[in-house]
Amino acid sequence: MKISVIGAGYVGLTTAACLAQIGHDVFCAESDVGKLNKLQADILPIFEPHLGDVVRVARRRGKLTFGQTEEAIEKSQAIFICVGTPPLANGDADLSAIESLARMIAKSARGYRLVVEKSTVPVQTGSKLRRHLRLHNQHESDYDVVSNPEFLREGSAVEDFLHPDRIVVGVESLRAAELMREIYQPIVNNEFPCPMHSKCPTTSGVRFLCTDTNSAELIKHASNSFLAMKISFINMVANLCEVVGADVGRVSEGMGLDPRIGSSFLNAGLGFGGFCFPKDLQAFIRIAEKSGCDFSLLKEVEKINQSRIEYFVEKIRKELWVLRGKKLAVWGLAFKPNTDDMRYAPSIALVESLLKEGANISAYDPQATEKAKEVLPDVTYCGDPYEAARGAHAILIVTEWSEFRDLDWDRLLSVVEQPLVVDGRNMFRPEEFSSRGFRYLSIGRALTPDTPSAPGETRDGTLDSAIQNITA
Ligand SMILES: NC(=O)c1ccc[n+]([C@@H]2O[C@H](COP(=O)([O-])OP(=O)(O)OC[C@H]3O[C@@H](n4cnc5c(N)ncnc54)[C@H](O)[C@@H]3O)[C@@H](O)[C@H]2O)c1
């Protein structure tokens, strides 16, 4: 099918490249001239694993073209809207990019168009889009508007798009349902050359869920808000663990073994960030408010998340007493590993708070440095974790990049001013540090070898190792 994708950001570029990978002819439009120039010169404007290869192959096969939005609208039967929906000051989703695109479509399209909302939008946006397209229709075109929320995660976007657990489409006509099924058929049947695995399972296990537009739109906001709630929940459990002498890693492991709960999104830490959870949670709160529903549960989720930074800073203060003049090494800036995305990254609020107290920050991130420089100019950026740690009074682990697992701790010990690691992502087990010469603090784990769980009571690493051996 001839498909256009509007917006070549994290979602749009992945969507365009993957739709080309499964056999469609894709025209991807981008309004940011700098990004478009890069794409046309075969330079990827973002870091996303595997995406460069998929784009390159699609371009070589002539299945993927980049250009202007008007041309994209004219050339395709299906238009995937992948523009940004950032938060307004009051928490509402800013739909101005979608609204102006709707006017462009109504102005430029001739004949039938399947208009697919892939951007995350508030419930009832589809019906507004339908009305708007009718209102501005200049060439008596015919439209179906479909909601097709995207669930990919940055860092594994290509994998998630090509091997999703579900594809949700919200439609108001049989024609739209059939076209959406046709578009996704190769993924549902697992019949496409997979760029990542030499051998994929023969059945995909993908559920193609066809529903109404309002429900599809709600599925996206409800899903992200629910996941955010899981994170805030385990973060409160972590706070409790620190007070009562328990280990949040063990608590979440025990909880996650229950299939009704599941283990994902039960990692305690600095809280969630990124372009989805914070804004989608806010937007969902606003949707509920405007609909007269008291969803105060979600306000608590947000409040807990916002308090994580101060909780972490207080941990550092307790160790270093005064932060003014101290050098702090920040490892990881991106909102999560395997991306360069800095939007609403917890590192921003953390670094700003530490700078405000007079600390000096040296930071290292494997991919996000260039984007971080735009939002955090008063930081010394380093080329590796050792350089960042040189002369530091503490190493702060903010994003759990896997390369931090394989470092030379003797070398680190020789370069730091004070051997202290404060791990905001619980990357390590406390006992791993008993022989490294560093004091190690993490989140929600009071049972470290040097932290008694009650006065007079000590618990050493040997007991923990022995217990591990009898845990099947
Ligand atoms: N990033 C994620 O992990 C993720 C996951 C699922 C859903 N979403 C949702 O998908 C949407 C896009 O997110 P993103 O992270 O890709 O945003 P993004 O900011 O990376 O990309 C949006 C792109 O659209 C371009 N654009 C805006 N108006 C345009 C127009 N008229 N014509 C052509 N290009 C235009 C922008 O220049 C930008 O490059 C959002 O609604 C987001 O909530 C994001």
The ligand as an SDF file (V2000), in Angstrom:
LIG
                    3D

 44 48  0  0  0  0  0  0  0  0999 V2000
    8.4730    8.5500   21.8720 N   0  0  0  0  0  0  0  0  0  0  0  0
    7.8290    7.4730   22.2720 C   0  0  0  0  0  0  0  0  0  0  0  0
    8.3910    6.5770   22.8870 O   0  0  0  0  0  0  0  0  0  0  0  0
    6.3670    7.3280   21.9610 C   0  0  0  0  0  0  0  0  0  0  0  0
    5.7610    6.0630   22.1050 C   0  0  0  0  0  0  0  0  0  0  0  0
    4.4090    5.9360   21.8090 C   0  0  0  0  0  0  0  0  0  0  0  0
    3.6900    7.0480   21.4020 C   0  0  0  0  0  0  0  0  0  0  0  0
    4.2990    8.2740   21.2930 N   0  0  0  0  0  0  0  0  0  0  0  0
    3.5090    9.3950   20.8130 C   0  0  0  0  0  0  0  0  0  0  0  0
    3.8010    9.5950   19.4380 O   0  0  0  0  0  0  0  0  0  0  0  0
    3.7890   10.9990   19.1270 C   0  0  0  0  0  0  0  0  0  0  0  0
    5.1220   11.4060   18.5480 C   0  0  0  0  0  0  0  0  0  0  0  0
    6.1220   11.1990   19.5090 O   0  0  0  0  0  0  0  0  0  0  0  0
    7.6630   11.3180   19.1330 P   0  0  0  0  0  0  0  0  0  0  0  0
    8.4190   10.9200   20.3300 O   0  0  0  0  0  0  0  0  0  0  0  0
    7.9180   10.6170   17.8540 O   0  0  0  0  0  0  0  0  0  0  0  0
    7.7770   12.8940   18.9030 O   0  0  0  0  0  0  0  0  0  0  0  0
    8.9130   13.6930   18.1250 P   0  0  0  0  0  0  0  0  0  0  0  0
    8.8630   15.0660   18.6340 O   0  0  0  0  0  0  0  0  0  0  0  0
   10.1920   12.9270   18.2100 O   0  0  0  0  0  0  0  0  0  0  0  0
    8.4440   13.6480   16.6000 O   0  0  0  0  0  0  0  0  0  0  0  0
    7.4150   14.4410   16.0430 C   0  0  0  0  0  0  0  0  0  0  0  0
    7.9170   14.9660   14.7140 C   0  0  0  0  0  0  0  0  0  0  0  0
    6.8240   15.5050   13.9710 O   0  0  0  0  0  0  0  0  0  0  0  0
    7.3150   16.5990   13.2280 C   0  0  0  0  0  0  0  0  0  0  0  0
    6.1570   17.3770   12.7430 N   0  0  0  0  0  0  0  0  0  0  0  0
    5.2920   18.1530   13.4450 C   0  0  0  0  0  0  0  0  0  0  0  0
    4.3340   18.6690   12.6190 N   0  0  0  0  0  0  0  0  0  0  0  0
    4.6040   18.2000   11.3790 C   0  0  0  0  0  0  0  0  0  0  0  0
    3.9920   18.3670   10.0900 C   0  0  0  0  0  0  0  0  0  0  0  0
    2.8960   19.1100    9.9240 N   0  0  0  0  0  0  0  0  0  0  0  0
    4.5460   17.7510    9.0190 N   0  0  0  0  0  0  0  0  0  0  0  0
    5.6590   16.9890    9.1570 C   0  0  0  0  0  0  0  0  0  0  0  0
    6.2780   16.7970   10.3440 N   0  0  0  0  0  0  0  0  0  0  0  0
    5.7590   17.3880   11.4360 C   0  0  0  0  0  0  0  0  0  0  0  0
    8.2310   17.3000   14.2100 C   0  0  0  0  0  0  0  0  0  0  0  0
    9.1280   18.1730   13.5800 O   0  0  0  0  0  0  0  0  0  0  0  0
    8.9250   16.1060   14.8650 C   0  0  0  0  0  0  0  0  0  0  0  0
   10.1190   15.7560   14.1920 O   0  0  0  0  0  0  0  0  0  0  0  0
    3.4310   11.6970   20.4270 C   0  0  0  0  0  0  0  0  0  0  0  0
    2.0340   11.8910   20.4710 O   0  0  0  0  0  0  0  0  0  0  0  0
    3.8390   10.7040   21.4810 C   0  0  0  0  0  0  0  0  0  0  0  0
    3.1160   10.8480   22.6700 O   0  0  0  0  0  0  0  0  0  0  0  0
    5.6210    8.4290   21.5510 C   0  0  0  0  0  0  0  0  0  0  0  0
  1  2  1  0
  2  3  2  0
  2  4  1  0
  4  5  1  0
  4 44  2  0
  5  6  2  0
  6  7  1  0
  7  8  2  0
  8  9  1  0
  8 44  1  0
  9 10  1  0
  9 42  1  0
 10 11  1  0
 11 12  1  0
 11 40  1  0
 12 13  1  0
 13 14  1  0
 14 15  2  0
 14 16  1  0
 14 17  1  0
 17 18  1  0
 18 19  2  0
 18 20  1  0
 18 21  1  0
 21 22  1  0
 22 23  1  0
 23 24  1  0
 23 38  1  0
 24 25  1  0
 25 26  1  0
 25 36  1  0
 26 27  1  0
 26 35  1  0
 27 28  2  0
 28 29  1  0
 29 30  1  0
 29 35  2  0
 30 31  1  0
 30 32  2  0
 32 33  1  0
 33 34  2  0
 34 35  1  0
 36 37  1  0
 36 38  1  0
 38 39  1  0
 40 41  1  0
 40 42  1  0
 42 43  1  0
M  CHG  2   8   1  16  -1
M  END
$$$$
